Each structure stands twice: as C-alpha cells, then as structure tokens.
Amino acid sequence: MAVGAGVTRHTVGDRVLGASVLPYGGFGELALMEEHTTFAAPLELDDAEAASLYVGYQTGWFGLHRRTSLRPGQTLLVHAAAGGIGSAAVQLGEAAGARVIGVVSGPDKADVARRLGADVVVDRREQDFVEVVKAETDGRGADLVYDPVGGETYARSTKCIAVEGSILVVGFAGGTIQSAALKHALVKNYSIVGLHWGPYTQRDPALVQECHDALSALVSKGLVRPLVSERLASSDLAADVQRLADGVTVDRVALQA
C-alpha cells in the first residue's frame, strides 16, 4: 500500500472505503483510489458493512436530504426496498423519523425489508401498493416516493402521491425509463425530482464528504447499519455478478478475499 504525493487526509494503514478509479476495477487485491472519493471507514462497521456505506447510502442521503427534504412524521414510500439502493433509503428514512412503506417482490425480500426497519412492507406480487399507501395514510398518499425502478412502478406511484408531495427519480432498474405526465403533476401539485449522485463526486467533493460525515454520525448512533446478506469468497466473479444482474440477491452482497 502507498499514498501519492500531496495526499493529506489518509496515511498508509488507514482503514478506508470508497471507489476505485475507472477504468480500473475493484475486484483486485489492490485498488487505485482518488483522495476526494476515499473516506475513513466507521469503526462500528466491519469491512463488508463499511464498503456498503458508500454508493447506496450516499445516494439515499442526497435524495432524502439534498434533492428533497424528508421531515419527521412524513410518509416515505420506497420501491425495491430490499435492494442495494432501496434498503439504504429505508434505513435513512427511519433515521429521519419518517414512516416508511417498503415495496418488495417476494416473501424473502419482505423479510429483509422488515429487518431493515420498514414500518409497512408490501409484497407487490400479492398486494397493490397504491391501495396499501392510501389505506395507511387515510387517503392522503405518500409525502415522498423513492423510485429506483421506473416504468409502471413510477406511473402507479403518481396514483398515491400526496398533494405537494415529491417523487424522487433515482433510476430505472425495471428497464423502462420513467415518463412523466406533467399535466397530472400540475393539477395535483406534486414535484418530480431527479437524482444523479455520481457527478457530485467530481463537481462538489466537499458535499460528498459532508454526506459521509452525516452517515458516519448515524452509524455511531446505531441508526444506520448496512445489512450484508451474503459474504462471498468465490473465485467465479462472473457468476457472482450475474446473480446481481438477475435480481436473485437481496440487500447487499460482499465479495471478501
């Protein structure tokens, strides 16, 4: 291990988390990392948990506290609540004092969402999340929808968004990019907010550091702890990554040497 000339925040032997510099990957024994995207790993987390605190939790924090402003007592609807991005939003929503409704597909993922702390869990294969949200909010709807799925999931979310609520567009893992009916947003007075976290790492590294500090404080208070469902030591990286692409994993999968 070594640090480059001019690096001041880290020294050899520090336990850190972050991202490798593209086009170099992160599966090697050594990784090349830039100082502004390398952060101190919280002492409370083991290596797999600490590695999981980066992209998903940063995305969740920017979404809930930068692009929107989630407040205590509000209702947060999280799609793909047992996935890598959604699971972080569930924990961060709970930490912010919101009432979290998590949408998942299947009983195994429902169990994960409950372990993460979701107040209400909806298995979309068995229930209509629109009707559940309306019932849980006395017809008012969700104040904030966290949508990394897109397509029909986004379209149906507009049926249960509260007046003056916000739909946070995080991704389109379902394969179809969200298409907004702006007349409906106008009539119902709700906001459609986009979030692309990646550019912040280059455009505003200080804000990314602020986010990491906030996440570390939540970890120290016991309000946030990444759930790593699988810890693999496989030699077949391609097969492990394909399982993620196939959607058969839940929450986070860590590859450990």
Backbone as JSON, one array per atom type, in Angstrom:
{
  "sequence": "MAVGAGVTRHTVGDRVLGASVLPYGGFGELALMEEHTTFAAPLELDDAEAASLYVGYQTGWFGLHRRTSLRPGQTLLVHAAAGGIGSAAVQLGEAAGARVIGVVSGPDKADVARRLGADVVVDRREQDFVEVVKAETDGRGADLVYDPVGGETYARSTKCIAVEGSILVVGFAGGTIQSAALKHALVKNYSIVGLHWGPYTQRDPALVQECHDALSALVSKGLVRPLVSERLASSDLAADVQRLADGVTVDRVALQA",
  "N": [[0.84, -1.19, 0.0], [0.33, 2.32, -0.58], [0.51, 5.93, -0.51], [-0.17, 8.73, -2.58], [1.85, 11.54, -3.68], [1.2, 14.58, -2.05], [-1.18, 13.79, -0.87], [-3.15, 14.24, 1.94], [-5.16, 13.53, 3.7], [-5.17, 10.86, 4.33], [-3.21, 8.09, 5.47], [-0.74, 5.46, 5.08], [-2.02, 2.37, 6.09], [-4.4, 3.26, 7.13], [-7.86, 2.54, 7.54], [-10.13, 2.43, 5.04], [-12.86, 3.46, 2.88], [-14.47, 3.53, -0.35], [-14.32, 4.3, -3.86], [-12.88, 2.64, -6.67], [-10.6, 3.96, -9.14], [-11.78, 4.56, -12.33], [-10.56, 3.37, -15.49], [-10.06, 1.14, -13.93], [-10.8, -1.73, -11.97], [-12.55, -2.88, -8.96], [-12.1, -5.4, -7.96], [-9.59, -6.4, -7.61], [-6.57, -7.33, -5.79], [-5.33, -5.06, -4.97], [-6.34, -1.63, -5.11], [-6.7, 1.34, -7.0], [-7.29, 4.54, -5.84], [-8.88, 7.74, -5.61], [-8.16, 10.65, -3.66], [-10.3, 12.38, -2.95], [-12.53, 10.8, -3.13], [-12.28, 8.91, -1.22], [-12.75, 7.64, 1.98], [-12.78, 7.69, 5.57], [-13.33, 4.63, 7.2], [-16.07, 3.83, 9.24], [-15.59, 2.91, 12.63], [-17.41, 1.28, 13.86], [-18.38, -0.5, 12.0], [-17.89, -3.57, 10.22], [-15.61, -4.76, 7.64], [-17.1, -5.46, 5.29], [-19.57, -4.25, 5.77], [-18.77, -1.57, 5.99], [-17.8, -1.06, 3.39], [-20.2, -1.12, 2.08], [-21.39, 1.23, 2.72], [-21.08, 3.27, 0.99], [-21.93, 4.01, -2.09], [-24.78, 3.37, -2.23], [-25.85, 4.4, 0.21], [-24.92, 7.02, 0.15], [-26.34, 7.9, -2.1], [-28.96, 7.65, -1.11], [-28.92, 9.52, 1.02], [-28.38, 11.97, -0.32], [-30.68, 12.03, -1.86], [-32.84, 12.13, 0.01], [-32.2, 14.22, 1.68], [-30.94, 16.29, 0.31], [-31.81, 16.65, -2.44], [-34.51, 16.45, -1.91], [-36.48, 17.16, 1.04], [-36.92, 15.36, 3.54], [-39.04, 15.01, 6.32], [-39.6, 14.53, 9.89], [-42.29, 12.36, 10.73], [-43.46, 12.34, 8.22], [-44.63, 10.38, 5.39], [-42.85, 7.95, 3.74], [-42.45, 6.3, 0.75], [-40.84, 3.53, -0.45], [-39.54, 2.0, -3.21], [-38.4, -1.23, -4.39], [-37.35, -2.07, -1.93], [-35.74, -3.91, -0.67], [-33.44, -3.97, -2.07], [-30.1, -2.89, -3.1], [-29.99, -0.03, -3.33], [-32.57, 0.78, -2.48], [-32.75, -0.35, 0.1], [-31.01, 1.18, 1.63], [-32.36, 3.63, 1.59], [-34.61, 2.97, 3.08], [-33.54, 2.6, 5.72], [-32.41, 5.15, 6.13], [-34.67, 6.75, 5.92], [-36.14, 5.89, 8.16], [-34.31, 6.71, 10.12], [-34.59, 9.43, 9.86], [-36.99, 9.87, 11.01], [-39.29, 9.35, 9.6], [-42.3, 7.65, 8.46], [-42.05, 4.61, 7.06], [-42.9, 2.93, 4.12], [-42.27, 0.03, 2.54], [-41.77, -1.45, -0.62], [-41.61, -4.6, -2.09], [-40.59, -7.64, -3.84], [-41.7, -10.67, -3.31], [-41.57, -13.09, -0.56], [-39.07, -13.51, 0.78], [-37.65, -11.16, 0.32], [-39.4, -9.44, 1.54], [-39.04, -10.11, 4.22], [-36.45, -9.14, 4.57], [-36.84, -6.37, 4.24], [-38.37, -5.84, 6.49], [-36.5, -6.42, 8.49], [-34.78, -4.34, 8.03], [-36.2, -2.27, 9.04], [-38.55, -1.17, 8.0], [-41.78, 0.21, 8.35], [-44.17, -0.63, 7.24], [-44.63, -3.27, 5.01], [-44.91, -4.14, 1.65], [-45.68, -6.71, -0.46], [-45.41, -6.74, -3.74], [-46.27, -8.68, -5.44], [-48.4, -9.79, -4.27], [-50.0, -7.77, -3.27], [-51.54, -4.56, -3.94], [-49.67, -1.8, -4.12], [-50.52, 0.83, -4.28], [-53.11, 0.89, -3.18], [-52.51, 0.06, -0.58], [-50.88, 2.16, 0.36], [-52.72, 4.28, 0.28], [-54.56, 3.34, 2.16], [-52.97, 3.25, 4.48], [-52.43, 5.91, 4.91], [-54.78, 7.19, 5.31], [-55.96, 7.95, 2.92], [-54.51, 10.14, 2.08], [-51.98, 9.84, 0.86], [-48.49, 9.24, -0.08], [-45.85, 11.26, 1.17], [-43.34, 11.38, 0.06], [-41.91, 9.64, -2.61], [-39.63, 7.16, -3.31], [-37.99, 6.19, -6.01], [-36.33, 3.81, -7.64], [-36.96, 2.18, -9.74], [-38.76, 2.73, -11.95], [-40.71, 2.95, -15.06], [-43.81, 1.21, -15.08], [-44.03, 1.16, -12.34], [-43.36, 3.76, -11.55], [-45.47, 5.13, -12.84], [-47.73, 4.16, -11.47], [-47.13, 5.08, -8.97], [-47.78, 7.74, -9.1], [-50.41, 7.65, -8.57], [-50.68, 7.52, -5.89], [-49.39, 9.58, -4.62], [-49.02, 12.24, -2.36], [-50.75, 15.41, -2.22], [-48.71, 18.13, -2.92], [-46.55, 16.52, -2.54], [-43.5, 14.65, -3.32], [-41.94, 12.93, -6.0], [-39.17, 11.04, -6.22], [-36.9, 10.46, -8.62], [-34.72, 7.98, -9.09], [-33.61, 5.95, -10.56], [-33.95, 3.42, -13.16], [-34.38, 0.6, -12.88], [-36.19, -1.32, -13.6], [-36.18, -1.39, -16.31], [-37.54, 0.3, -18.01], [-37.58, 3.67, -18.74], [-38.76, 6.32, -16.67], [-41.73, 8.09, -17.51], [-43.1, 11.18, -17.48], [-46.28, 12.52, -16.78], [-46.97, 15.62, -17.11], [-49.18, 17.28, -16.87], [-50.72, 16.0, -14.95], [-49.07, 16.27, -12.71], [-49.16, 19.02, -12.44], [-51.92, 19.53, -11.9], [-52.27, 18.12, -9.52], [-50.38, 19.19, -7.89], [-47.72, 18.17, -7.25], [-44.2, 17.34, -6.98], [-41.65, 16.35, -9.29], [-38.63, 14.96, -9.0], [-35.29, 14.7, -9.96], [-32.42, 12.57, -9.44], [-29.05, 12.22, -9.76], [-26.43, 10.91, -8.49], [-23.66, 10.44, -8.95], [-22.16, 12.57, -10.41], [-21.73, 14.47, -8.38], [-19.45, 13.69, -7.02], [-17.33, 14.65, -8.46], [-18.0, 17.3, -9.01], [-18.65, 18.53, -6.59], [-16.93, 17.74, -4.22], [-16.67, 18.39, -1.5], [-19.25, 18.42, -0.53], [-19.91, 15.75, -0.79], [-18.17, 14.69, 1.1], [-19.31, 15.87, 3.36], [-21.73, 14.5, 3.38], [-20.77, 11.88, 3.87], [-19.78, 12.25, 6.46], [-22.15, 12.81, 7.82], [-23.48, 10.36, 7.5], [-21.72, 8.68, 8.87], [-22.07, 9.65, 11.44], [-24.7, 8.85, 11.91], [-24.3, 6.12, 11.9], [-22.71, 5.83, 14.19], [-24.55, 6.42, 16.12], [-26.14, 4.25, 16.04], [-28.24, 4.22, 14.27], [-28.08, 3.6, 11.63], [-27.03, 0.84, 9.77], [-25.53, -1.02, 7.41], [-27.04, -3.83, 5.89], [-25.68, -6.79, 5.16], [-26.32, -9.36, 3.25], [-25.1, -11.54, 2.04], [-21.84, -12.91, 2.1], [-19.29, -13.43, 0.14], [-16.71, -15.62, -0.99], [-15.83, -16.31, -3.5], [-14.31, -17.75, -6.43], [-15.35, -17.38, -8.85], [-16.07, -14.77, -10.26], [-17.61, -13.72, -12.35], [-19.99, -15.23, -12.31], [-20.97, -14.52, -9.81], [-21.47, -11.76, -10.11], [-23.37, -11.91, -12.11], [-25.52, -13.0, -10.74], [-26.36, -10.81, -9.29], [-27.22, -9.16, -11.39], [-29.34, -10.68, -12.29], [-31.18, -10.34, -10.34], [-31.6, -12.0, -8.14], [-30.55, -11.79, -5.69], [-30.66, -10.37, -2.35], [-30.72, -7.25, -0.64], [-27.42, -6.48, 0.21], [-24.45, -7.78, -1.31], [-21.31, -8.98, -0.51], [-18.03, -9.32, -1.64], [-15.37, -11.02, -0.43], [-11.91, -11.33, 0.28]],
  "CA": [[0.0, 0.0, 0.0], [1.07, 3.56, -0.64], [-0.27, 7.13, -0.79], [0.51, 9.58, -3.54], [2.37, 12.84, -3.25], [0.17, 15.59, -1.85], [-2.31, 13.26, -0.11], [-3.05, 14.7, 3.33], [-6.24, 13.03, 4.55], [-5.0, 9.45, 4.65], [-1.84, 7.56, 5.52], [-0.66, 4.01, 4.94], [-2.55, 1.67, 7.25], [-5.76, 3.7, 7.44], [-8.97, 1.71, 7.05], [-10.9, 3.39, 4.26], [-13.85, 2.97, 1.92], [-14.61, 4.43, -1.48], [-14.45, 3.69, -5.18], [-11.65, 2.59, -7.44], [-10.55, 4.88, -10.26], [-12.04, 3.95, -13.63], [-11.25, 2.11, -15.82], [-9.58, 0.03, -13.11], [-11.89, -2.28, -11.18], [-12.39, -3.0, -7.52], [-12.0, -6.79, -7.56], [-8.19, -6.79, -7.47], [-6.01, -7.32, -4.43], [-5.06, -3.65, -4.72], [-7.2, -0.73, -5.87], [-6.26, 2.73, -7.11], [-8.39, 5.39, -5.4], [-8.6, 9.17, -5.52], [-8.32, 11.12, -2.28], [-11.58, 13.01, -2.66], [-13.59, 9.78, -3.05], [-11.82, 7.91, -0.25], [-13.25, 8.11, 3.26], [-12.49, 6.86, 6.74], [-14.36, 3.64, 7.48], [-16.51, 3.89, 10.64], [-15.07, 1.83, 13.47], [-18.52, 0.42, 14.27], [-18.74, -1.41, 10.92], [-16.84, -4.45, 9.71], [-15.17, -4.36, 6.3], [-18.18, -5.59, 4.31], [-20.56, -3.22, 6.07], [-18.2, -0.27, 5.66], [-17.79, -0.93, 1.93], [-21.59, -0.94, 1.64], [-21.89, 2.54, 3.15], [-20.71, 4.31, 0.02], [-22.81, 4.47, -3.16], [-26.2, 3.29, -1.9], [-26.22, 5.31, 1.31], [-24.73, 8.39, -0.34], [-27.48, 8.19, -2.96], [-30.12, 7.85, -0.26], [-28.79, 10.78, 1.77], [-28.58, 13.07, -1.25], [-32.08, 12.04, -2.28], [-33.77, 12.46, 1.09], [-31.81, 15.42, 2.43], [-30.41, 17.32, -0.57], [-32.74, 16.9, -3.54], [-35.77, 16.7, -1.23], [-36.27, 17.43, 2.48], [-37.78, 14.48, 4.32], [-39.22, 15.51, 7.69], [-40.21, 13.57, 10.82], [-43.74, 12.22, 10.65], [-43.93, 12.17, 6.85], [-44.67, 9.01, 4.88], [-41.9, 7.68, 2.66], [-42.68, 5.06, 0.01], [-39.58, 3.1, -1.06], [-39.63, 0.85, -4.1], [-37.22, -2.11, -4.34], [-36.88, -1.76, -0.58], [-34.75, -4.89, -0.22], [-32.29, -3.87, -2.95], [-28.96, -2.12, -2.6], [-30.34, 1.39, -3.22], [-33.78, 0.94, -1.69], [-32.55, -0.7, 1.52], [-30.4, 2.34, 2.28], [-33.41, 4.63, 1.76], [-35.45, 2.54, 4.21], [-32.88, 2.92, 6.99], [-32.26, 6.6, 6.26], [-35.99, 7.28, 6.2], [-36.42, 5.62, 9.57], [-33.44, 7.56, 10.93], [-35.11, 10.79, 9.78], [-38.27, 9.96, 11.71], [-40.43, 9.15, 8.7], [-42.97, 6.36, 8.44], [-41.56, 4.03, 5.81], [-43.6, 1.83, 3.47], [-41.34, -0.58, 1.6], [-42.35, -2.34, -1.63], [-40.65, -5.65, -2.48], [-41.17, -8.72, -4.64], [-41.47, -11.98, -2.73], [-41.5, -13.16, 0.9], [-37.71, -13.36, 1.29], [-37.32, -9.73, 0.31], [-40.24, -8.81, 2.56], [-38.36, -10.31, 5.5], [-35.31, -8.23, 4.62], [-37.36, -5.02, 4.45], [-38.76, -5.73, 7.9], [-35.26, -6.37, 9.27], [-34.22, -3.0, 7.84], [-36.96, -1.34, 9.86], [-39.74, -0.62, 7.35], [-42.97, 0.14, 9.19], [-45.15, -1.4, 6.47], [-43.98, -3.94, 3.89], [-45.86, -4.55, 0.63], [-45.2, -7.63, -1.49], [-46.17, -6.3, -4.91], [-46.83, -9.84, -6.11], [-49.61, -10.18, -3.55], [-50.79, -6.6, -2.9], [-51.44, -3.35, -4.74], [-49.06, -0.83, -3.21], [-51.31, 2.06, -4.3], [-54.19, 0.75, -2.21], [-51.91, 0.0, 0.76], [-50.47, 3.52, 0.73], [-53.93, 5.06, 0.57], [-55.14, 2.87, 3.43], [-52.08, 3.58, 5.59], [-52.37, 7.36, 5.08], [-56.15, 7.7, 5.31], [-56.27, 8.52, 1.62], [-53.69, 11.31, 1.77], [-50.88, 9.48, -0.03], [-47.12, 9.34, 0.43], [-45.22, 12.57, 1.01], [-42.17, 11.22, -0.79], [-41.75, 8.32, -3.23], [-38.24, 6.9, -3.7], [-38.23, 5.27, -7.12], [-35.22, 3.36, -8.47], [-37.47, 1.13, -10.62], [-39.25, 3.34, -13.18], [-41.78, 2.27, -15.8], [-45.15, 1.13, -14.5], [-43.93, 1.49, -10.91], [-43.48, 5.23, -11.47], [-46.82, 5.54, -13.25], [-48.67, 3.86, -10.39], [-46.8, 5.92, -7.82], [-48.5, 9.01, -9.23], [-51.77, 7.43, -8.07], [-50.72, 7.55, -4.43], [-48.54, 10.65, -4.12], [-49.81, 13.26, -1.67], [-50.71, 16.78, -2.71], [-47.45, 18.78, -2.54], [-45.51, 15.52, -2.31], [-42.42, 14.59, -4.3], [-41.48, 11.63, -6.5], [-37.73, 11.13, -6.45], [-36.5, 9.53, -9.67], [-33.36, 7.57, -8.77], [-33.12, 5.04, -11.59], [-34.99, 2.69, -13.91], [-33.94, -0.79, -12.85], [-37.2, -2.15, -14.23], [-35.9, -1.47, -17.73], [-38.25, 1.34, -18.74], [-37.37, 4.98, -18.14], [-39.98, 6.99, -16.26], [-42.31, 9.08, -18.41], [-43.93, 12.0, -16.59], [-47.45, 13.25, -17.28], [-46.83, 16.88, -16.37], [-50.5, 17.82, -16.55], [-51.14, 15.41, -13.68], [-48.27, 16.91, -11.66], [-49.69, 20.38, -12.28], [-53.24, 19.51, -11.27], [-52.2, 17.59, -8.15], [-49.37, 19.95, -7.13], [-46.6, 17.41, -6.7], [-42.93, 17.58, -7.65], [-40.89, 15.22, -9.83], [-37.26, 15.4, -8.75], [-34.28, 13.75, -10.41], [-31.19, 12.44, -8.65], [-27.9, 11.52, -10.31], [-25.45, 11.17, -7.44], [-22.28, 10.32, -9.39], [-21.43, 13.81, -10.72], [-21.35, 15.23, -7.18], [-18.11, 13.31, -6.57], [-16.38, 15.49, -9.18], [-18.41, 18.7, -9.0], [-18.72, 19.08, -5.24], [-16.4, 16.74, -3.29], [-16.89, 18.79, -0.12], [-20.6, 17.99, -0.16], [-19.84, 14.3, -0.63], [-17.55, 14.48, 2.41], [-20.35, 16.22, 4.34], [-22.64, 13.36, 3.4], [-20.12, 10.77, 4.57], [-19.73, 12.6, 7.89], [-23.51, 12.64, 8.35], [-23.74, 8.92, 7.55], [-20.9, 8.12, 9.95], [-22.71, 10.03, 12.71], [-25.86, 7.98, 12.07], [-23.77, 4.8, 12.26], [-22.24, 5.87, 15.58], [-25.74, 6.46, 16.97], [-26.87, 3.0, 15.88], [-29.44, 4.42, 13.45], [-27.82, 3.06, 10.29], [-26.05, -0.24, 9.66], [-25.81, -1.78, 6.2], [-27.32, -5.25, 6.04], [-24.98, -7.56, 4.13], [-26.98, -10.65, 3.3], [-24.19, -12.6, 1.6], [-20.42, -12.59, 2.09], [-18.78, -14.46, -0.75], [-15.27, -15.76, -1.23], [-15.86, -17.14, -4.69], [-13.34, -17.5, -7.48], [-16.12, -17.19, -10.08], [-16.62, -13.43, -10.15], [-18.63, -13.51, -13.37], [-21.24, -15.83, -11.84], [-21.46, -13.72, -8.68], [-22.01, -10.52, -10.64], [-24.57, -12.25, -12.86], [-26.62, -13.17, -9.77], [-26.86, -9.46, -9.01], [-27.95, -8.71, -12.58], [-30.57, -11.47, -12.41], [-32.11, -9.92, -9.29], [-31.92, -13.09, -7.22], [-29.96, -11.48, -4.38], [-31.37, -9.37, -1.56], [-29.87, -6.28, 0.04], [-26.07, -6.33, -0.3], [-23.57, -8.95, -1.41], [-19.92, -8.56, -0.39], [-17.01, -10.26, -2.05], [-14.26, -10.88, 0.5], [-10.74, -12.14, -0.02]],
  "C": [[0.87, 1.24, 0.0], [0.1, 4.71, -0.84], [0.54, 8.01, -1.71], [1.0, 10.88, -2.95], [1.22, 13.85, -3.14], [-1.06, 15.09, -1.12], [-2.14, 13.62, 1.36], [-4.08, 14.08, 4.26], [-6.02, 11.6, 5.01], [-3.52, 9.08, 4.67], [-1.89, 6.05, 5.37], [-1.13, 3.35, 6.23], [-3.94, 2.11, 7.65], [-6.77, 2.72, 6.84], [-9.95, 2.64, 6.34], [-11.93, 2.67, 3.39], [-13.92, 3.97, 0.77], [-14.73, 3.66, -2.78], [-13.1, 3.68, -5.87], [-11.75, 3.54, -8.64], [-10.78, 4.13, -11.57], [-10.92, 4.28, -14.6], [-10.78, 0.93, -15.01], [-10.7, -0.42, -12.18], [-11.57, -2.37, -9.71], [-12.24, -4.43, -7.05], [-10.55, -7.26, -7.4], [-7.75, -6.78, -6.02], [-5.67, -5.9, -4.01], [-5.97, -2.8, -5.6], [-6.59, 0.67, -5.87], [-7.46, 3.63, -6.8], [-7.94, 6.84, -5.34], [-8.91, 9.67, -4.11], [-9.72, 11.64, -2.0], [-12.76, 12.04, -2.69], [-13.14, 8.61, -2.17], [-12.12, 8.46, 1.15], [-12.89, 7.15, 4.39], [-13.64, 5.91, 7.0], [-14.78, 3.73, 8.94], [-16.06, 2.67, 11.44], [-16.16, 0.83, 13.82], [-18.86, -0.64, 13.23], [-17.58, -2.33, 10.57], [-16.56, -4.07, 8.26], [-16.3, -4.4, 5.28], [-19.24, -4.51, 4.52], [-20.04, -1.84, 5.68], [-18.17, -0.04, 4.15], [-19.18, -0.63, 1.4], [-22.13, 0.44, 1.97], [-21.74, 3.59, 2.06], [-21.84, 4.66, -0.96], [-24.28, 4.49, -2.75], [-26.64, 4.28, -0.84], [-25.99, 6.76, 0.93], [-25.91, 8.8, -1.22], [-28.72, 8.48, -2.12], [-30.07, 9.17, 0.48], [-29.01, 11.97, 0.86], [-30.04, 13.17, -1.67], [-33.02, 12.58, -1.22], [-33.46, 13.79, 1.77], [-31.2, 16.54, 1.59], [-31.4, 17.65, -1.68], [-34.17, 17.09, -3.02], [-35.46, 16.92, 0.25], [-37.25, 16.61, 3.29], [-37.83, 14.94, 5.76], [-39.84, 14.43, 8.57], [-41.73, 13.55, 10.68], [-44.28, 12.07, 9.25], [-43.92, 10.69, 6.46], [-43.77, 8.89, 3.67], [-42.21, 6.32, 2.05], [-41.41, 4.7, -0.73], [-39.84, 1.87, -1.92], [-38.32, 0.07, -4.09], [-36.54, -1.97, -2.98], [-35.87, -2.76, -0.04], [-33.51, -4.88, -1.1], [-31.21, -2.99, -2.38], [-29.27, -0.66, -2.4], [-31.53, 1.59, -2.29], [-33.58, 0.66, -0.21], [-31.92, 0.45, 2.28], [-31.45, 3.41, 2.55], [-34.34, 4.26, 2.91], [-34.81, 2.94, 5.53], [-32.74, 4.43, 7.19], [-33.6, 7.28, 6.52], [-36.39, 7.08, 7.65], [-35.6, 6.53, 10.47], [-33.92, 9.01, 10.94], [-36.45, 10.96, 10.47], [-39.48, 9.82, 10.84], [-41.08, 7.8, 8.95], [-42.71, 5.75, 7.08], [-42.43, 2.86, 5.36], [-42.67, 1.28, 2.4], [-42.05, -1.55, 0.67], [-41.28, -3.31, -2.1], [-41.36, -6.67, -3.37], [-40.78, -10.06, -4.01], [-41.27, -11.97, -1.23], [-40.1, -13.01, 1.47], [-37.31, -11.89, 1.36], [-38.19, -8.97, 1.31], [-39.61, -8.96, 3.94], [-37.19, -9.36, 5.65], [-35.79, -6.81, 4.9], [-37.8, -4.82, 5.9], [-37.53, -5.63, 8.79], [-34.62, -4.99, 9.17], [-34.98, -1.94, 8.61], [-38.18, -0.74, 9.21], [-40.96, -0.82, 8.23], [-44.07, -0.7, 8.55], [-44.41, -1.99, 5.27], [-45.06, -4.46, 2.93], [-45.17, -5.5, -0.34], [-46.03, -7.35, -2.74], [-46.75, -7.46, -5.72], [-48.18, -10.25, -5.51], [-50.55, -9.0, -3.29], [-50.58, -5.47, -3.91], [-50.89, -2.25, -3.84], [-49.84, 0.49, -3.19], [-52.4, 2.0, -3.24], [-53.64, 0.7, -0.78], [-51.52, 1.39, 1.22], [-51.69, 4.37, 1.09], [-54.54, 4.65, 1.91], [-54.29, 3.31, 4.62], [-52.03, 5.08, 5.87], [-53.75, 8.0, 5.09], [-56.48, 8.45, 4.02], [-55.39, 9.68, 1.19], [-52.6, 11.0, 0.75], [-49.53, 9.68, 0.61], [-46.56, 10.73, 0.18], [-44.02, 12.51, 0.06], [-42.12, 9.78, -1.31], [-40.31, 8.22, -3.72], [-38.26, 5.81, -4.75], [-36.95, 4.96, -7.91], [-35.65, 2.36, -9.54], [-37.93, 1.68, -11.96], [-40.43, 2.61, -13.79], [-43.13, 2.35, -15.12], [-45.13, 1.46, -13.01], [-44.04, 3.0, -10.7], [-44.91, 5.66, -11.77], [-47.83, 5.3, -12.14], [-48.37, 4.67, -9.14], [-47.51, 7.27, -7.89], [-49.93, 8.9, -8.72], [-51.85, 7.52, -6.55], [-49.73, 8.55, -3.85], [-49.43, 11.72, -3.49], [-49.75, 14.59, -2.42], [-49.49, 17.47, -2.09], [-46.37, 17.78, -2.13], [-44.46, 15.57, -3.4], [-42.16, 13.14, -4.71], [-40.02, 11.78, -6.88], [-37.32, 10.04, -7.44], [-35.02, 9.22, -9.49], [-32.77, 6.68, -9.85], [-34.28, 4.36, -12.29], [-34.57, 1.23, -14.04], [-34.93, -1.73, -13.5], [-37.05, -2.23, -15.73], [-36.57, -0.41, -18.58], [-38.08, 2.68, -18.03], [-38.7, 5.63, -17.82], [-40.42, 8.01, -17.3], [-43.35, 9.88, -17.63], [-45.08, 12.65, -17.34], [-47.52, 14.57, -16.52], [-48.17, 17.54, -16.06], [-50.98, 17.3, -15.2], [-50.38, 16.04, -12.52], [-48.76, 18.33, -11.39], [-51.0, 20.38, -11.5], [-53.16, 19.09, -9.81], [-51.14, 18.29, -7.29], [-48.33, 19.05, -6.47], [-45.36, 17.65, -7.56], [-42.34, 16.27, -8.16], [-39.42, 15.65, -9.8], [-36.28, 14.32, -9.2], [-33.08, 13.73, -9.5], [-30.17, 11.61, -9.42], [-26.73, 11.84, -9.38], [-24.03, 11.26, -7.96], [-21.56, 11.63, -9.65], [-21.03, 14.64, -9.5], [-19.91, 14.92, -6.76], [-17.03, 14.14, -7.27], [-16.71, 16.97, -9.02], [-18.36, 19.32, -7.61], [-18.23, 18.06, -4.21], [-16.64, 17.09, -1.83], [-18.28, 18.36, 0.36], [-20.66, 16.48, 0.03], [-19.2, 13.94, 0.71], [-18.54, 14.8, 3.53], [-21.35, 15.08, 4.5], [-22.03, 12.2, 4.17], [-20.06, 11.03, 6.08], [-21.1, 12.4, 8.54], [-23.85, 11.16, 8.49], [-22.96, 8.27, 8.7], [-21.5, 8.45, 11.32], [-23.94, 9.16, 12.97], [-25.42, 6.57, 12.46], [-23.38, 4.79, 13.73], [-23.4, 5.89, 16.57], [-26.56, 5.18, 16.88], [-28.12, 3.12, 15.04], [-29.3, 3.84, 12.06], [-26.76, 1.97, 10.4], [-26.37, -1.06, 8.44], [-26.02, -3.26, 6.51], [-26.68, -5.99, 4.87], [-25.5, -8.99, 4.21], [-26.07, -11.81, 2.93], [-22.76, -12.07, 1.61], [-19.73, -13.72, 1.35], [-17.26, -14.45, -0.82], [-15.08, -16.64, -2.46], [-14.75, -16.78, -5.66], [-14.03, -17.25, -8.82], [-16.83, -15.84, -10.02], [-17.75, -13.2, -11.14], [-19.98, -14.05, -12.91], [-21.83, -15.03, -10.7], [-22.11, -12.42, -9.16], [-23.3, -10.79, -11.42], [-25.76, -12.46, -11.93], [-27.21, -11.81, -9.41], [-27.71, -8.96, -10.18], [-29.28, -9.43, -12.72], [-31.6, -11.12, -11.34], [-32.47, -11.0, -8.29], [-31.31, -12.86, -5.84], [-30.86, -10.49, -3.65], [-30.35, -8.51, -0.84], [-28.48, -6.25, -0.59], [-25.3, -7.65, -0.3], [-22.14, -8.43, -1.4], [-19.0, -9.67, -0.83], [-15.78, -10.02, -1.17], [-13.12, -11.82, 0.12], [-10.6, -13.24, 1.0]]
}
